[in-house]
Amino acid sequence: MEQGASSAASNDTEEDQKLHLIKGGAFLVTVASAGMISGFGSALALAKKRSPEWFSKGVEGSVAVPESGALLALRALGWGSLYAWCGVGLLSLAVWKATGAHSVCTIHASIPTHIKEFRLKAQSIFPAIPKKEEETSSPFDWNSIFSSK
């Protein structure tokens, strides 16, 4: 009876860990997408604000420049995104393999155990970061910074 209860409890923790991992991934994707959209939009707004006539000329192609600025920027954004994804993926794979973790192909079956193993290996390689002790002194006096000398 006890063994069945412990396996059900471990099953719940595995499901909770997987759910936590999925929520974390969704959060990172959302934040990254919002950052990319806001960055691209602010760059376009700044370009239009600085030189509206050149901005409108870049939207359509001309005889002198057969490709419009918008198409050129879109093509550059596509190639840049491809290079960024491949570079980060290759770097992540190199770090994963350098730490001696298991195969990436079998990671989906037991994500929590592989992450724990990776964390333990990283902790054995890198130096420990000491915990900062909480100070119980009085709060910092900001007026002392702005006072005249």
VEXDREN-619193 format. One record per residue: x, y negated, z negated of N, C-alpha, C, CB in turn; residue in one letter. Coordinates in steps of 0.02 Angstrom, whole numbers, plus 50000, padded with zeros to 5 digits. Atoms other than C-alpha are relative to their C-alpha. Glycine has a CB too. Layout:
BEGIN
XYZXYZXYZXYZa;...
//
This chain:
BEGIN
500415006050000500005000050000500434993750000499535000049940m;499575005850004501404988049954500384998950065500495000849943e;499635000649938502344991850114499584996750055500255006850023q;500455003049951500834987150220499924992649987499335003549999g;500075007150018500644970750126500624996150018499844999249925a;499385003549984502484966350149500094999350075500605003649969s;499945000649927502434970050336499514994850027499875006850033s;500485005249978500874959150354500264993149982499325001249967a;499725006550019501744945150259500574998050045500245000249927a;499445001649955503304946350368499744998450070500505005850003s;500315001449935502184946650523499744992850001499445005050014n;500265006850003501364930450464500574995050004499614999049935d;499445004749998503054922150437500304999750070500535001949950t;499755000049931503634927450611499544995950044500065007250026e;500475003949961502044920250686500054992649983499285002649988e;499915007050020502274904350584500634997050030500014999449924d;499375002449971504074902850645499924998950075500565005049987q;500115000949928503544905350826499564993950013499685006350030k;500435005849993502154892550806500394993649987499405000549953l;499595005950016503374880350726500484998550058500405001249935h;499555000949944504594883050870499634997150061500335006750019l;500395002649943503234879951000499804992849988499375004450010i;500185006950016502644864250910500614995450007499724999549929k;499395004049993504444857950902500174998750072500585003449964g;499865000849928504704861051087499524995350033499985006750034g;500515004549972503074852351131500144992749980499295002149978a;499835006750023503584837451025500594997150038500155000049924f;499415002449964505294836151108499834998350073500565005249997l;500205001349930504524837351283499594993550004499595006050028v;500415006050000503254823851239500434993749990499475000449945t;499575005950013504564811951168500454998650059500425001249936v;499565001049942505754814751314499614997350059500335006650019a;500415002549944504354811951441499814992749990499375004350009s;500185006950014503784796151356500604995350008499714999349929a;499395004049993505574789751351500184998950073500575003349964g;499855000649929505844793351535499514995450036500005006950034m;500505004249967504224785251589500084992749980499295002449982i;499925006950022504494769751482500644996950028499994999649923s;499375002649973506304767951540499944998450074500555005149989g;500085001149928505854769751724499534994150012499745006350035f;500475005649992504374757851706500304993449982499395001249959g;499685006450019505384744651616500534997950050500315000549930s;499515001749948506754745651747499664997250062500425006350019a;500385002749943505474743051886499744993049985499435004750018l;500275006650018504674728551793500554994749999499675000349931a;499445004750002506374720351766500244998350070500575002949959l;499805001349931506834722351949499504995550035500085006650039a;500515004149969505184714752004500014992949972499315003149991k;499985006650032505364700351880500604995950024500025000849923k;499395003749980507144695851933499974997650072500605004549991r;500045002149930506834695452121499395003150033500655002050038s;500614997249972505044697852178500025000950076499424995649983p;499994999349927505404694852363500425006050022500284993650032e;499604994149984506784707952369499655006449978500694999449968w;500374994250024505694719852269499475002050052499684998749932f;500524998449950504294718552398500325002350065499554993950012s;499664997649940505554720752540500235007249991500594995550017k;499764993250012506174736752458499465005250002500355000349935g;500554995349999504454744552456499895002950070499364996749974v;500094997849930504364745552647500665000050037499484995550036e;499404999849959505704750452770499984994650054500085006950031g;499955005149947506324738352903500455002750056500264993249973s;499574998049945507314738853064500725000649976499954994950059v;499314999950025508934734852973500115005849952500164993449965a;499944994550048508614747552835499415004750011500004997249925v;500564995649983507584762352898499675003449940500235005350048p;500284996750059507334769752725499844994749948500495005349971e;500195005050050506374759752596500385001249935499245000249988s;499664999550064507124756252426499655004949953500054993349967g;500384995450043505734765952342500165007350016499244998750008a;499834993149981506104781752442500725001749980499915000950075l;499314998950020507964779752410500055001249924500444994150020l;499994999250072507664777652223499685006749979499634994249966a;500334993650015506484792652221500465005950015499355000650039l;499534994749982507774803452309500575000349949500284998950071r;499475000150050509134797752188499765002649932500274992849992a;500284997550063507994801252039499945007650002499324996749988l;500074992849993507664818752104500675003649994499685001850066g;499344996950004509514822952129500304999149931500464997050053w;499745001150068509984815051962499675004549950499894992749980g;500354995450046508654825151872500245007150008499254999650012s;499754993249987509244841151955500695000949969500035001450076l;499334999550029511054837751906499984999949923500444994250024y;500055000350073510544833251727499755006649972499544994349979a;500284993650025509494849051703500525005650006499365001950038w;499504994749991510854860251775500594999149954500245000250073c;499445001350044512224851851676499865001649928500214992850005g;500184998550070511324852951509499895007549991499354996149980v;500094992850005510824870851544500665003749999499585002550058g;499354996849998512604875751587500394998749936500404997450060l;499665001650063513294866751434499705004149942499944992549985l;500334996150052512004875251322500195007350004499244999250004s;499814993149991512404892151395500725001249979499905002150073l;499294999350020514274889351370500074999949924500424994450031a;499975000350073514024884551187499715006449971499634993849973v;500334993950025512854899351161500475005950005499355001350039w;499554994349989514094911651235500654999249960500165000850074k;499385001250037515604903551149499925001849927500224992850007a;500114998250070514814906550980499905007449990499414996249973t;500074992750006514594925051018499305002349987500445002549946g;500694998050011512704925451012499815005350051499524993850005a;500244994749955511704939251096499804997250068499415003749969h;500195001849932511124938951276499404995350000499845006350040s;500545004749994509994924751326499385003450029500214993950043v;500564996649969508914936751426499545003449950500255005250049c;500414996550050508314945751269499784995449944500385005849971t;500155004650055508044930151165499254999349988500304993250014i;500725001250009506164928751195499685005149953499655000250067h;500314994850042505824945051101500084998549926500325006750016a;499895001350071506574939450936500324993249990500455005649969s;499745006950004506804920650938500234998349930499484995150023i;499775002150067506864917950748500655003249978499465001549950p;499394996750022508234930950718500614997350038499955007550009t;499445002649962509324924150858500184993049978499855000150075h;499865006750023509154906350796500355000249932499364995849995i;499664999350065509624911750619500725002350010499635005049955k;499324997549986511124921250689500434994450028499975005950049e;499635005649971511644906150792500184994949947499594996650056f;499875004850053511484894750640500565002449954499364998649960r;499484997250044512554906450533500684999850034499825007149981l;499365000349965513904907450667500254992950005499935003150070k;499805007049996513904888550689500254997549932499424995750025a;499795002050067514044886250500500685002949983499495002249948q;499344997150014515544897950496500544996650040499995007550016s;499505003349958516424888250635500114992849978499785000250074i;499955007150015516054870150589500074998849925499404996350027f;499945001550072516494861950422499334998249970500504994349989p;500635001550035515134860050292499934992549988499965003949934a;500145007050013514324843150272499774999549927499464997050049i;500205000350070514254838650087499354996149992500554996849957p;500635003450014512574833550017500154993649962499525004649958k;499905006450034512484815449963499574999949937499824994050047k;500375000450062511994813249783499584993749999500485000249940e;500445005850003510534801749754500234995249945499275002149988e;499805005050049510984785649669499394997649961500364994050035e;500555002250041509904780449524500104992849979499925004449939t;499875006950019510574762749519499434995550027500684997750028s;500525004849978509544747149553500034999350076500104993249966s;500015000849927509014743449732500484994650023499284998350024p;499515004649972510184733849845499714992950004500225002350070f;500215007049999510084714849833500154997050068500354996049943d;499925002749933509814708650011500134992549999499405001650042w;499885007250004509844690549956500744998349993499614997049942n;499295001350008511684692149914500354999750069500325005449956s;499705000249933512064694950099499904993250033499705005550044i;500185006249965511184679250159500154993749960499285000250018f;499855006050039511714667550020500634996750025500065001749924s;499425003749976512964653950062500565000749948499834992550012s;499424999050044514704655249991500294993549976500535004050035k;
//
